[in-house]
């Protein structure tokens, strides 16, 4: 499993990203300072670094520059509230592989993480998820049910992908909200139930089981 280092001093965001990556099958480690990020990134144990620019002790650009000067070649995705073109260009020219502005949705970050890791591993990760007659092509963003094509919206596709990555596992509404709708989700929202109904209608009601008091499961 890929080891991912998260350098983020805002605990809520760090926890959100780590939880989502762990659920997606990665092994995340979080640090809150630039010095810690440099020390751990230099060990050679990590496959990717998610780097916030606004760290309390050292600017993220400085951390990136130091990491690259030490010969660390792992992919770096910058995650920051700074979204100006100047900062974006500076990050990419400074050795970052990607740049995401806050606020962000987790599914977009996850897609970028997978892309960078796939590139590092020679594109070996499968781009098709399948289970019990249902398949999703992550490259073309198309869904197939028992041999027929089904049109899904972007959000429906991401929710279906989340279920397909954990078949047979009960996923709580909170888990689904955080993974699909982002870290600013409203925990009191019923949007998960609404979208599960959409998926049941399009992909088959029998596929998505309600586990009372816990959440939903792809059977």
ZIGIHU-V497761 format. One record per helix or strand of 2 or more residues. SS is the DSSP state (A for helix, B for strand). FROM is the first residue (numbers start at 1). TO is the last residue. If there is no record, write none. Layout:
ss:from:to
SS:FROM:TO
SS:FROM:TO
//
This chain:
ss:from:to
B:3:7
A:11:23
B:27:31
A:34:41
B:48:52
A:60:69
B:75:80
A:85:93
B:98:101
A:106:120
B:128:131
B:134:137
B:142:145
B:148:150
A:154:164
B:170:171
A:173:181
A:191:203
A:205:207
B:208:211
B:215:218
//
